[in-house]
């Protein structure tokens, strides 16, 4: 039995990742921040797919919560009949759009706490509970490859995540743990206030800039993450894999 831990699993890409893992026979522990009702819906959907999913509340931008969270993970693993888990997907994130001149220090710190500091130290705290031979997937963004207006602060954080991922691959290789980055393109979720999904002009702009002629949906990304952690991709390590349908080629 394989077990995944997915942050930000109650909606969007995280939700689709949990459900895609369930379809592959993998149980999940996933975090949510504030939307407990949506988390319960994911639990029910995973159960409908024949697997277990357990939701735990966590603010991934608050490192002071991590010690107690690890204790809760340990207890949850016991409920699943295990002492360790196999796959870590650092998906939880927040969006931010502002020109460089308008980014405040508070904005910057909030992004840093979730996307860099949180990913680094949550991974660090969870490593003793991860099985050797496991997988780490960190979620980045297409914005680390192309520069779009008002995205400097957010994209800089994701760039840091990509560098961290390579170091995780290097340092954890002795344990057989692989680490990769998945960089989605513009996806139709409620991220950024649902901008790609709900704004027809933005949706069309994305579709026109994408080789496959449409904006992405969560179902384009979740199954890819589930496939990446499988044994089929055991020799993929330290890589940035963009999942964008060929946006801005």
C-alpha positions as a Markdown table, in Angstrom:
| # | Residue | x | y | z |
|---|---|---|---|---|
| 1 | Unk | 0.0 | 0.0 | 0.0 |
| 2 | Unk | 1.3 | 3.4 | -1.0 |
| 3 | Unk | 0.4 | 6.7 | 0.8 |
| 4 | Unk | 0.7 | 10.2 | -0.4 |
| 5 | Unk | 0.8 | 13.5 | 1.5 |
| 6 | Unk | -0.6 | 16.4 | -0.6 |
| 7 | Unk | -0.7 | 20.0 | 0.6 |
| 8 | Unk | -3.6 | 22.1 | -0.5 |
| 9 | Unk | -5.7 | 19.1 | -1.5 |
| 10 | Unk | -9.2 | 20.5 | -1.0 |
| 11 | Unk | -9.5 | 22.2 | -4.4 |
| 12 | Unk | -8.0 | 22.8 | -7.8 |
| 13 | Unk | -4.8 | 21.0 | -8.7 |
| 14 | Unk | -4.4 | 19.5 | -5.2 |
| 15 | Unk | -7.9 | 18.0 | -5.3 |
| 16 | Unk | -7.4 | 16.5 | -8.7 |
| 17 | Unk | -4.0 | 15.1 | -7.6 |
| 18 | Unk | -5.6 | 13.3 | -4.6 |
| 19 | Unk | -8.3 | 11.8 | -6.8 |
| 20 | Unk | -5.9 | 10.8 | -9.5 |
| 21 | Unk | -3.8 | 9.1 | -6.9 |
| 22 | Unk | -6.9 | 7.3 | -5.6 |
| 23 | Unk | -7.6 | 6.0 | -9.1 |
| 24 | Unk | -4.1 | 4.5 | -9.1 |
| 25 | Unk | -4.8 | 2.7 | -5.7 |
| 26 | Unk | -3.0 | 5.2 | -3.5 |
| 27 | Unk | -4.4 | 6.6 | -0.2 |
| 28 | Unk | -3.8 | 10.2 | 0.7 |
| 29 | Unk | -3.4 | 12.5 | 3.6 |
| 30 | Unk | -4.0 | 16.0 | 2.4 |
| 31 | Unk | -4.1 | 19.4 | 3.9 |
| 32 | Unk | -6.6 | 22.3 | 3.7 |
| 33 | Unk | -6.4 | 25.7 | 5.1 |
| 34 | Unk | -9.9 | 27.0 | 5.8 |
| 35 | Unk | -12.5 | 25.2 | 3.6 |
| 36 | Unk | -13.3 | 22.1 | 5.6 |
| 37 | Unk | -16.5 | 21.5 | 3.7 |
| 38 | Unk | -14.6 | 21.2 | 0.4 |
| 39 | Unk | -12.0 | 18.9 | 2.1 |
| 40 | Unk | -14.8 | 16.6 | 3.1 |
| 41 | Unk | -16.0 | 16.5 | -0.5 |
| 42 | Unk | -12.6 | 15.3 | -1.6 |
| 43 | Unk | -12.6 | 12.6 | 1.1 |
| 44 | Unk | -16.0 | 11.4 | -0.2 |
| 45 | Unk | -14.8 | 11.4 | -3.8 |
| 46 | Unk | -11.7 | 9.4 | -2.9 |
| 47 | Unk | -13.8 | 6.9 | -1.1 |
| 48 | Unk | -16.0 | 6.6 | -4.1 |
| 49 | Unk | -12.9 | 5.6 | -6.0 |
| 50 | Unk | -12.2 | 2.9 | -3.5 |
| 51 | Unk | -9.4 | 4.6 | -1.5 |
| 52 | Unk | -9.0 | 6.4 | 1.7 |
| 53 | Unk | -8.2 | 10.1 | 2.0 |
| 54 | Unk | -7.9 | 12.0 | 5.3 |
| 55 | Unk | -8.0 | 15.8 | 5.6 |
| 56 | Unk | -5.8 | 17.7 | 8.1 |
| 57 | Unk | -6.0 | 21.4 | 8.6 |
| 58 | Unk | -2.7 | 23.3 | 8.2 |
| 59 | Unk | -1.5 | 26.8 | 7.3 |
| 60 | Unk | 1.5 | 25.9 | 5.3 |
| 61 | Unk | 2.8 | 29.5 | 5.7 |
| 62 | Unk | 3.1 | 29.1 | 9.5 |
| 63 | Unk | 6.2 | 27.0 | 10.3 |
| 64 | Unk | 5.2 | 27.1 | 14.0 |
| 65 | Unk | 2.5 | 24.7 | 13.3 |
| 66 | Unk | 4.8 | 22.1 | 11.6 |
| 67 | Unk | 5.9 | 20.2 | 14.7 |
| 68 | Unk | 2.3 | 19.5 | 15.8 |
| 69 | Unk | 1.3 | 18.8 | 12.2 |
| 70 | Unk | 4.0 | 16.1 | 12.0 |
| 71 | Unk | 2.6 | 14.5 | 15.1 |
| 72 | Unk | -0.9 | 14.5 | 13.5 |
| 73 | Unk | 0.5 | 13.0 | 10.4 |
| 74 | Unk | 2.2 | 10.2 | 12.5 |
| 75 | Unk | -1.2 | 9.5 | 14.2 |
| 76 | Unk | -3.0 | 9.5 | 10.8 |
| 77 | Unk | -0.5 | 7.1 | 9.3 |
| 78 | Unk | -1.2 | 4.8 | 12.2 |
| 79 | Unk | -4.9 | 4.9 | 11.3 |
| 80 | Unk | -3.9 | 3.9 | 7.8 |
| 81 | Unk | -1.9 | 1.0 | 9.1 |
| 82 | Unk | 1.5 | 2.5 | 8.4 |
| 83 | Unk | 4.4 | 4.3 | 10.0 |
| 84 | Unk | 5.6 | 6.2 | 6.9 |
| 85 | Unk | 4.3 | 7.6 | 3.7 |
| 86 | Unk | 5.7 | 7.4 | 0.1 |
| 87 | Unk | 4.9 | 10.5 | -1.9 |
| 88 | Unk | 5.0 | 14.2 | -0.9 |
| 89 | Unk | 3.3 | 16.8 | -3.2 |
| 90 | Unk | 4.0 | 20.4 | -2.1 |
| 91 | Unk | 1.0 | 22.0 | -3.9 |
| 92 | Unk | -0.5 | 24.5 | -1.5 |
| 93 | Unk | 0.0 | 28.1 | -2.7 |
| 94 | Unk | -1.4 | 31.6 | -3.0 |
| 95 | Unk | -1.4 | 33.9 | -5.9 |
| 96 | Unk | -0.3 | 37.5 | -6.2 |
| 97 | Unk | -0.4 | 40.0 | -9.0 |
| 98 | Unk | 1.2 | 43.5 | -8.7 |
| 99 | Unk | 3.9 | 45.5 | -10.6 |
| 100 | Unk | 7.3 | 45.4 | -8.9 |
| 101 | Unk | 6.8 | 49.0 | -7.8 |
| 102 | Unk | 3.7 | 48.2 | -5.9 |
| 103 | Unk | 4.7 | 45.0 | -4.1 |
| 104 | Unk | 4.8 | 45.6 | -0.4 |
| 105 | Unk | 7.2 | 43.9 | 2.1 |
| 106 | Unk | 4.1 | 42.3 | 3.7 |
| 107 | Unk | 3.1 | 40.9 | 0.3 |
| 108 | Unk | 6.6 | 39.6 | -0.3 |
| 109 | Unk | 6.8 | 38.0 | 3.1 |
| 110 | Unk | 3.4 | 36.3 | 2.8 |
| 111 | Unk | 4.4 | 34.7 | -0.5 |
| 112 | Unk | 7.8 | 33.7 | 0.9 |
| 113 | Unk | 6.3 | 32.0 | 3.9 |
| 114 | Unk | 4.0 | 29.8 | 1.9 |
| 115 | Unk | 6.0 | 29.1 | -1.3 |
| 116 | Unk | 9.6 | 29.0 | -0.1 |
| 117 | Unk | 10.0 | 28.8 | 3.7 |
| 118 | Unk | 6.9 | 26.6 | 4.1 |
| 119 | Unk | 7.9 | 24.2 | 1.4 |
| 120 | Unk | 11.5 | 24.0 | 2.7 |
| 121 | Unk | 10.7 | 23.4 | 6.3 |
| 122 | Unk | 7.6 | 21.2 | 5.9 |
| 123 | Unk | 9.6 | 18.9 | 3.7 |
| 124 | Unk | 12.4 | 18.9 | 6.2 |
| 125 | Unk | 10.1 | 18.0 | 9.1 |
| 126 | Unk | 8.4 | 15.3 | 7.1 |
| 127 | Unk | 11.5 | 13.5 | 5.7 |
| 128 | Unk | 11.8 | 11.2 | 8.7 |
| 129 | Unk | 8.3 | 9.9 | 8.0 |
| 130 | Unk | 9.0 | 9.3 | 4.3 |
| 131 | Unk | 10.0 | 5.9 | 3.0 |
| 132 | Unk | 13.3 | 5.4 | 1.3 |
| 133 | Unk | 12.6 | 5.2 | -2.5 |
| 134 | Unk | 9.8 | 7.8 | -2.1 |
| 135 | Unk | 9.0 | 10.8 | -4.4 |
| 136 | Unk | 8.7 | 14.5 | -3.8 |
| 137 | Unk | 6.9 | 16.7 | -6.3 |
| 138 | Unk | 7.0 | 20.5 | -5.8 |
| 139 | Unk | 4.6 | 22.6 | -7.8 |
| 140 | Unk | 6.1 | 25.6 | -9.6 |
| 141 | Unk | 4.6 | 27.7 | -12.5 |
| 142 | Unk | 5.0 | 28.4 | -16.1 |
| 143 | Unk | 5.9 | 31.9 | -15.0 |
| 144 | Unk | 9.4 | 30.8 | -14.2 |
| 145 | Unk | 10.0 | 30.3 | -17.9 |
| 146 | Unk | 8.2 | 33.3 | -19.3 |
| 147 | Unk | 7.9 | 36.8 | -17.8 |
| 148 | Unk | 4.4 | 38.2 | -17.5 |
| 149 | Unk | 3.4 | 41.6 | -16.1 |
| 150 | Unk | 2.7 | 41.8 | -12.4 |
| 151 | Unk | 4.1 | 38.4 | -11.6 |
| 152 | Unk | 7.6 | 39.1 | -10.4 |
| 153 | Unk | 7.2 | 38.4 | -6.7 |
| 154 | Unk | 5.2 | 35.2 | -7.2 |
| 155 | Unk | 7.4 | 33.9 | -10.0 |
| 156 | Unk | 10.6 | 34.6 | -8.0 |
| 157 | Unk | 9.3 | 32.3 | -5.2 |
| 158 | Unk | 8.6 | 29.5 | -7.7 |
| 159 | Unk | 12.1 | 29.9 | -9.1 |
| 160 | Unk | 13.4 | 29.3 | -5.6 |
| 161 | Unk | 11.3 | 26.2 | -5.4 |
| 162 | Unk | 12.8 | 24.9 | -8.6 |
| 163 | Unk | 16.3 | 25.3 | -7.3 |
| 164 | Unk | 15.4 | 23.7 | -4.0 |
| 165 | Unk | 14.0 | 20.7 | -5.9 |
| 166 | Unk | 17.3 | 20.0 | -7.6 |
| 167 | Unk | 19.1 | 20.1 | -4.2 |
| 168 | Unk | 16.5 | 17.7 | -2.7 |
| 169 | Unk | 17.2 | 15.3 | -5.6 |
| 170 | Unk | 20.9 | 15.6 | -5.0 |
| 171 | Unk | 20.9 | 15.3 | -1.2 |
| 172 | Unk | 18.2 | 12.6 | -0.9 |
| 173 | Unk | 19.5 | 10.4 | -3.7 |
| 174 | Unk | 21.3 | 8.2 | -1.2 |
| 175 | Unk | 17.8 | 7.3 | 0.2 |
| 176 | Unk | 16.5 | 6.6 | -3.3 |
| 177 | Unk | 14.1 | 9.6 | -3.0 |
| 178 | Unk | 13.4 | 11.3 | -6.3 |
| 179 | Unk | 12.4 | 15.0 | -6.4 |
| 180 | Unk | 10.9 | 16.8 | -9.4 |
| 181 | Unk | 9.1 | 20.0 | -10.1 |
| 182 | Unk | 5.8 | 20.2 | -12.0 |
| 183 | Unk | 5.2 | 23.6 | -13.6 |
| 184 | Unk | 1.6 | 24.1 | -14.7 |
| 185 | Unk | 0.6 | 26.6 | -17.2 |
| 186 | Unk | -2.5 | 28.7 | -16.9 |
| 187 | Unk | -5.2 | 26.4 | -15.5 |
| 188 | Unk | -8.9 | 27.0 | -15.1 |
| 189 | Unk | -9.3 | 26.9 | -11.3 |
| 190 | Unk | -10.3 | 29.4 | -8.6 |
| 191 | Unk | -6.6 | 30.4 | -8.3 |
| 192 | Unk | -6.0 | 34.1 | -8.8 |
| 193 | Unk | -9.7 | 34.7 | -8.2 |
| 194 | Unk | -10.7 | 32.3 | -11.0 |
| 195 | Unk | -9.2 | 34.6 | -13.5 |
| 196 | Unk | -8.4 | 32.0 | -16.2 |
| 197 | Unk | -11.6 | 30.1 | -15.7 |
| 198 | Unk | -14.1 | 33.0 | -15.3 |
| 199 | Unk | -12.7 | 35.9 | -17.4 |
| 200 | Unk | -13.5 | 35.1 | -21.1 |
| 201 | Unk | -10.9 | 37.6 | -22.3 |
| 202 | Unk | -8.1 | 36.0 | -20.2 |
| 203 | Unk | -9.3 | 32.5 | -21.2 |
| 204 | Unk | -9.1 | 33.4 | -24.9 |
| 205 | Unk | -5.7 | 35.0 | -24.5 |
| 206 | Unk | -4.4 | 31.8 | -22.9 |
| 207 | Unk | -6.0 | 29.6 | -25.5 |
| 208 | Unk | -4.6 | 31.7 | -28.3 |
| 209 | Unk | -1.1 | 31.4 | -26.8 |
| 210 | Unk | -1.3 | 27.6 | -26.3 |
| 211 | Unk | -0.3 | 25.1 | -29.1 |
| 212 | Unk | -3.2 | 22.9 | -28.2 |
| 213 | Unk | -5.7 | 25.8 | -28.4 |
| 214 | Unk | -7.3 | 26.0 | -25.0 |
| 215 | Unk | -6.6 | 26.8 | -21.4 |
| 216 | Unk | -5.7 | 23.9 | -19.1 |
| 217 | Unk | -8.0 | 22.3 | -16.6 |
| 218 | Unk | -7.1 | 20.5 | -13.3 |
| 219 | Unk | -7.7 | 17.1 | -15.0 |
| 220 | Unk | -4.7 | 17.9 | -17.3 |
| 221 | Unk | -2.3 | 18.1 | -14.3 |
| 222 | Unk | -3.5 | 15.8 | -11.5 |
| 223 | Unk | -3.1 | 12.6 | -13.5 |
| 224 | Unk | 0.4 | 13.8 | -14.7 |
| 225 | Unk | 1.5 | 14.2 | -11.1 |
| 226 | Unk | 0.1 | 10.8 | -10.2 |
| 227 | Unk | 1.9 | 9.2 | -13.1 |
| 228 | Unk | 5.2 | 11.0 | -12.2 |
| 229 | Unk | 5.4 | 9.4 | -8.8 |
| 230 | Unk | 4.8 | 6.0 | -10.2 |
| 231 | Unk | 7.5 | 3.4 | -10.8 |
| 232 | Unk | 7.1 | 4.1 | -14.6 |
| 233 | Unk | 9.0 | 7.3 | -14.0 |
| 234 | Unk | 11.6 | 6.0 | -11.5 |
| 235 | Unk | 14.5 | 7.5 | -13.5 |
| 236 | Unk | 13.1 | 11.0 | -13.7 |
| 237 | Unk | 14.9 | 13.0 | -11.0 |
| 238 | Unk | 15.8 | 16.7 | -10.4 |
| 239 | Unk | 13.7 | 17.8 | -13.4 |
| 240 | Unk | 11.3 | 20.7 | -14.1 |
| 241 | Unk | 8.4 | 19.4 | -16.2 |
| 242 | Unk | 6.0 | 22.0 | -17.6 |
| 243 | Unk | 2.4 | 20.9 | -18.1 |
| 244 | Unk | 0.9 | 23.7 | -20.2 |
| 245 | Unk | -0.3 | 22.3 | -23.4 |
| 246 | Unk | 2.5 | 24.1 | -25.2 |
| 247 | Unk | 1.9 | 27.7 | -23.9 |
| 248 | Unk | 4.1 | 30.4 | -25.4 |
| 249 | Unk | 6.4 | 28.1 | -27.2 |
